[in-house]
């Protein structure tokens, strides 16, 4: 019992949990921003697909915080699948409409740039989730997304 308490409070375990928190909180922030940008591009079917992908990833995050290693691997694969879907979406994106047609609030010319950058970030995050031993140890011990102040 005392050994488990010592391991949970060690500095190394806190650093491992910090890395996992950074990856997950970044995903939570970027995912919401991506959905908002797709709304301003008026790509509503892509918004629905992104919202479903995002909500399923939240379920995997909860499992990862509750000591489930398979959720970490699945979340990494889920990030890679999202990146592949984004690249496919960019490849089949129709050209911007002619100037006589009404334009969406956010120009479609910007979408390939920000969406490909986002997809590359998710490729990196997926690889880190699957291969990082620090995140693996954090998941094995369990962690929270934010530290709750302790009263002594």
C-alpha positions in Angstrom: 0.0 0.0 0.0 2.7 2.4 0.9 4.7 1.5 -2.2 1.7 2.4 -4.4 1.4 5.7 -2.7 5.0 6.4 -3.2 4.8 5.6 -6.9 1.7 7.7 -7.5 3.3 10.8 -6.0 6.8 10.6 -7.6 8.0 13.4 -9.8 8.5 11.1 -12.7 4.9 9.9 -12.7 3.8 13.5 -12.5 5.9 14.3 -15.6 4.4 11.3 -17.4 0.9 12.4 -16.6 1.7 16.0 -17.7 2.7 14.7 -21.2 -0.5 12.8 -21.5 -2.5 15.8 -20.3 -0.8 18.1 -22.9 -1.7 15.7 -25.8 -5.3 15.2 -24.6 -6.1 18.8 -23.7 -4.6 20.0 -27.0 -6.8 17.5 -28.8 -9.9 18.8 -26.9 -9.1 22.4 -27.8 -8.1 21.8 -31.4 -11.1 19.5 -32.1 -13.6 22.2 -31.1 -11.8 24.8 -33.2 -11.8 22.5 -36.2 -15.5 22.0 -36.0 -16.1 25.7 -35.7 -13.9 26.4 -38.8 -15.7 23.8 -40.8 -19.0 25.5 -39.9 -17.7 28.8 -41.2 -16.6 27.1 -44.4 -20.2 25.8 -44.6 -19.1 22.2 -44.9 -21.9 20.8 -42.7 -21.6 17.2 -43.6 -17.9 17.4 -42.6 -19.0 19.0 -39.3 -21.2 16.1 -38.5 -18.5 13.6 -39.2 -16.0 15.6 -37.1 -18.5 15.8 -34.2 -19.0 12.1 -34.2 -15.3 11.4 -34.4 -14.6 13.9 -31.6 -17.3 12.5 -29.3 -16.0 8.9 -29.8 -12.5 10.2 -29.0 -13.7 11.6 -25.7 -15.0 8.1 -24.7 -11.5 6.7 -25.4 -9.9 9.5 -23.3 -12.1 8.6 -20.4 -11.0 4.9 -20.7 -7.4 6.0 -21.0 -7.7 8.0 -17.7 -9.1 4.9 -16.1 -6.1 2.6 -16.5 -7.2 1.0 -19.9 -4.1 0.6 -22.2 -6.3 -0.6 -25.1 -7.9 2.9 -25.1 -4.5 4.5 -25.5 -3.7 2.4 -28.5 -7.2 2.8 -30.0 -7.1 6.6 -29.5 -3.7 6.7 -31.3 -5.3 4.7 -34.2 -8.4 7.0 -34.0 -6.1 10.0 -34.4 -4.5 8.5 -37.4 -7.8 7.6 -38.9 -9.0 11.2 -38.5 -5.9 12.4 -40.2 -6.4 10.1 -43.1 -10.0 11.2 -43.4 -8.9 14.8 -43.4 -6.4 14.1 -46.2 -9.1 12.3 -48.3 -11.5 15.2 -47.7 -8.8 17.7 -49.0 -8.2 15.5 -52.0 -11.8 15.4 -53.0 -12.6 19.0 -52.1 -14.3 20.8 -55.0 -12.7 23.9 -56.3 -13.9 27.2 -54.9 -17.1 28.5 -56.6 -17.0 31.2 -59.2 -17.0 34.7 -58.0 -20.6 35.3 -59.0 -21.8 32.7 -56.5 -22.2 33.7 -52.8 -19.0 32.9 -50.8 -19.0 31.3 -47.4 -17.9 33.5 -44.5 -14.5 31.8 -44.5 -12.9 31.3 -47.9 -12.5 27.7 -49.1 -9.0 28.6 -50.3 -7.8 28.5 -46.7 -9.2 25.0 -46.0 -6.5 22.9 -47.6 -3.8 24.8 -45.6 -5.3 24.6 -42.1 -6.8 21.1 -42.5 -3.6 19.5 -43.8 -1.7 21.2 -40.9 -4.2 19.8 -38.5 -4.0 16.4 -40.0 -0.2 16.3 -39.7 -0.6 17.3 -36.1 -3.0 14.4 -35.5 -0.6 12.0 -37.2 2.1 13.1 -34.8 -0.2 12.9 -31.8 -1.3 9.4 -32.8 2.2 8.2 -33.1 3.1 9.7 -29.7 0.1 8.0 -28.1 1.0 4.6 -29.5 4.7 4.7 -29.0 5.5 6.9 -26.0 6.5 4.9 -22.9 5.8 7.9 -20.8 2.2 8.0 -21.8 2.0 4.2 -21.5 3.1 4.5 -17.8 0.7 7.4 -17.2 -2.1 5.3 -18.5 -1.1 2.3 -16.4 -1.1 4.4 -13.3 -4.2 6.4 -14.2 -4.3 10.2 -14.3 -6.7 13.1 -14.4 -6.9 15.9 -16.9 -6.2 18.5 -14.2 -4.7 18.4 -10.8 -7.1 18.9 -7.9 -5.5 20.9 -5.1 -5.0 18.8 -2.0 -5.7 20.2 1.4 -3.5 18.9 4.2 
